[in-house]
Amino acid sequence: MGKFLESERDRQARFKQASADFSGAARQNGAYAGQPRPFCLPPSLAKENLFSGIRAEADEWFYHHKIKWQDGLNGRPSNHLCDSQVCCVNFLFAFTAQPESLATLLKPIFPESKQMLPVEDGKFVTFAWIGKKNYLNERVRPEGSRTRGANFTSADAAVRFERADGRKQIVLIDWKYTESYHSIHLKADPSGKDRTAIYRELFEKVDCPINKIVLPSFETLLFEPFYQLMRQQLLAHAMEKAGELDADIVSLLHIAPAHNTDYRKVTSPGLKPLGDTATSVWARLVSPVADGVDRFQHVGTEGLFAPLLVAPPSGMDPWAEYLKARYPWLAEATVPSAPH
């Protein structure tokens, strides 16, 4: 277990006892992996893992779009207070109907953005986006259906905007919270079957967005988080080629707490010579493009959200206060980090 996750467990357990956002019943220990945990909610009250200001609407959104909550039960969010998907929704769902505030949030990362555009059903942020088509030819159910949030390469969230040059851009968001990874090779699934064959085929295409000159071998990508980043980058590339939602550009934005230094580890032995952190390695592996647009960017959660938490947009004060109370590291001095 990473040190950041360990500290967050303690923080979240204390937050659960102190915050008025939880009912009295939710303050009890919640069962997780067969054991009562102070940093978890009773499973029947897992919806209280979401900020009360978005709780009902976010729950309905996931249900309506048949999005599977990761680590959730019976259609509810995870009851673990350190869950990454819940964290992502708590931060971003408030912007689904706030294009101006969303533009303000993203402008430092995308200065070329002109105006936000809706992504799905009139909303300016959507979640568990797998693309309109099965671009990566991943295995579908016998009836041909796909599940958002499970068994398919997906972005944790997605946004869309018009650029100053008139082109439209989709940004797939890879959200991290307390994750950390180990040097475990992922070529075979638990049954022993090669899970990478379809991605190898895409990797070998001439227009693959991964810089094969720099990359030692395809095998070096089969360690998390590189395996996930590879699939998301391939998805972004395929969406761009297809012009999904009229997009001219589709890029990947990685958001993670700078405080979570556990996540930075370069888990693939073959990639260690390429950089000191997982995201700096990945930035080096994503091929440069003629139009000068970065197809991969990384930003710390603290730096991205700090301006809006200090001066919240109109009507978003309760959201800002909730985030500052639940994730107090947002306001703490962060460790120095490179752009990638």
N, C-alpha and C positions, 0 to 999 in steps of 0.2 A: 504494500500500500504506500502511495506517495505521501510526502509530508504535507502537501497542500490539502489533499483529501482528508488526512487525519485532522488537520486544524479546522477544516470546514465542517466536519462531523460535529465537533464541539460547538462551533459557532451556530450551526443550524439547530442543534438541540437547545441551546440557550434562547435563540430567536423564537422557537416554537413556544417556549414557556412565557416569553415576554410580550409577544405581538398580539394586538387586538384583532389581527387578521384571521386568527384561528379560533374555533369554538373551543369550549371547555373540554369536550370529548376528544378533540383532536390533539390535546396536549398529552394524552396518554402515549405510552410506548407503542410503536407499531411493529407488527411482525414482518420480518424480512429475512429470507433464506432460512425460515424456520425458527428464528430467534427474535425475542423482543428487543427493539432498538430505540434508544431515545432520540435518534436523528431521523426517525421514520414516523409516518402517520398511520393510524389504524387504516387498513386497506379500504374499508368502506367510506372513509373520509378523505381519500386521496385527492379529490378535486380541490381541497383546501391547500394543496401544494401550489396552486396558482393564485396570484394576486387577486384579491376580491373584486377589484375594479375591472378585470377582464374575464373573471372566472366563468360566468355563464356564457358569454359570447364565444370565448375560446373553446369551451367544451362543445358547444353547438357546432362550431366551425369544423372541428376534428370529426365529429359524428357525421355531419352532412357530407363531408368529402371523403369519408371512409378511411381516414388516416389512423393508422395504428399507433397508439402511444407506446413508445419503447419502454419495456420493463413495466408496462401497466397491466392491470387486471380488470376484466369485465367492462372494457371500454373506458376505464378511468386512467388518469395519468399515473405515473409511478408514484408510490407512496414514500420513496426515498428523497429526502430533502436536498441531497446533493446530485440529483438527477440532471444530466446535461440538457435534455430536451425541455424539461420543465423550466430550466434556467433560460434557455433560448426564448421560450414563449413569454416568460415573465418580462424579459427585456424588450422584445420586438413586437408583441401583439398590439401594444398600445399605439403603434404607428400605422396599423392597417388602414385607418381612415384619417390619417394625419399626414398628407403628402408634403406640406410645407415643413413640418417638423422633421419628417424623414429626410427631406432634402438637406436641411441644416445639419442633421446628424452625419450624413454621408459626404457632404461637400469637401471636408478636409482630405478624404481618401480619393474622391472623384471630382476634382475641381472643374472638370470639363462638363459635368452634368448641368442641364438647363432646367428640366422639370421632371418630376416623378410621373410615371405612367402606371395605371393599374395592371396587376398581374393576373388576377383571377377573381371573377365575380365582383368586379369593381373595387377590390381591395388592393392596397399598395404594397402589402407584404403577404406572402403565402408561405406555407410550411410543408416539409417533407415532399419537396418537388422532385418528381422522377421524369419529367418531360412528357410531352403530349404523346410521344410514340416510344416504343421500346428500342431506342437508338442503339443500345449496346447488345441487343439480341440476347438478353438474359432470360432465363427459363421462366415461362409463365405457367399458370394453372391449366389443366386440360381444357377448361372452357375459355381460355384466352385472356382471363382477367389478370390485372396486376394490383398489388397492394402498396399503397403509399406508406412509407415508414417501416417496411419489413420486406426482406428477401430481394430487394432491388436497390441498385445504386441510387441514392437520393441526396439532395442538398437539404440541410436542416431548415433553410429558409431561402427565399428568392425575392428579389426586387427588380424593378425595370425603370429605366429613365431615358429621356431624350437628351442627347449631347448637344453642345453648342455648335458642333459641325453638322447637325441634322440627323446623324445616325442614332439608331436606337440600341441600347445596351441592356442586357440582362446580367445580373450579378447573382450567382449561386453562392450561398453563405454556408460555410462549414463552421459550426459553432462548437467550441470546447469549453469545459468548465473545470472539472477535477481530474480529467483523464490523465493517465500515464501508461506507457507501454513498455513491453519487454522484448528482447531479441528472440522472438518465436517465429519460425518460418511458417508461412501460411499456404504453401503450395497445395497441400492435401486437406480436404475437409475431414470431419471426424470419422467418416466412413472409409476414408482412404482415397476418395475420388479427387482427381485434379480439378480444383475449382477455378483455375486460372486460364484455361484453354481459350475461352472467348475473348479475354482481355489481351492475351498474347497475340491473337489474330489482329486486333485493333492496333496494338502496339507496333506491329510489323508493317502497318500501312505507311506509305511514303509521306503522307501528310500528318502523321502522328505528332501531337503537340509537345511531346517529351523529347528533349535533346539527346539523341542517341550517341552523339559524339562525346558528350560529357559522361553519360551514364555507363558504368562498367558493364552491366548486363541486365536483362529483364529480371533475372532471379533476384537481384538486389532490391527490387521493389516489393518483394513479397514479405514485408514486415510492416506492421502498423507503426506509425500512421501513414506510411508511404503507400501501402496497398489501397487504403481508402482515398488518399489524395490522387493516386493514379486514376482510379475509377471516376472520381468526380471531375477530374480534368478531361478525361475522355468523354464524359457526358457533356460537359460544357462545349467541347470542340464539336461534337456531333450535333448539338442543338444549334450552334452557330452555322454550321454547314447547311442545316435544314431551314434556317431562317425562322426558328420557332418564335411565335408571337411577334413576327415582323422584326426580329432582332438582327442587327448587322454584326454585333459583337456579343459574345457570352464569355464572361470571366468568372474566376473563383476568388472569393474573399474569405480568408481564414481569420476568425476572431477567437482569441483566447486570453485569459488573464495573464498579465506579465508576472503576477505573483506565483503562478503555477510553473515553477522552474522544472518540475518533474517531467512535464510534457516535452521539454526541449530536447531530451535525449535523442541522439541519432542511434536508432535501434538496429539498423542494418549495418553489419560490419563492413560491407563493401562500399557503403556511402559515407563512412566516417571521414575520408580524406576530402570530401566536398564541402564541408562546413561544420560549424560548431553546434548548430541547432537544426531540428527537423525542418522548420520553415525556411531557414536560409538555404538548406540543401535543396528543398523543393523549388524555391525561387530560381536557383541556378539551373535546375533541370527542365524548367518550362521554356521551350524554345522562344527566342525573340521573334517578333513579327515585324513585317515591313511597315505597318501603319503606326508603329510606336506605342501601341496600347498594351499595358501589362495584362497578361491573361491570368496572373496569380499575384495576389497581394496579401499581406498579413498585417494585422493591427492588434494592439493590446486592448482588451475590453475597457480597462481603466481610462486610457487616453481617448478612446472613441466616445465614451459616454459622459466623461467628466464635465464638459461644457454644458450639456443639457441638464445634468443633475445639479449643477451650481445655479443655473438660471433656467428652470423648466419652462417649456412653452406653455401658453395659456391652456388651462384646464388639466395639465399633466403634473401638478404639484403632488397629488396623492401617490401617483406612480413613482415619482422621484424619491419621495420620502420612504416609500416601501423598499425600493432598491437599496437606498443608502443604509437602511436599518438591517436588511437581510444580508446584503453583501458589503459589509463595511470596509473591506479591502479596496473598494472603488475609490475611497478618499485617502487611502494610505499612500505614503511615498513608495513608489515602485522601483524595482530593480532596473538598471539601465538595460535597454534592449535596442538592437539594430532594427532598421526599417523592416527587414524580413525575418 
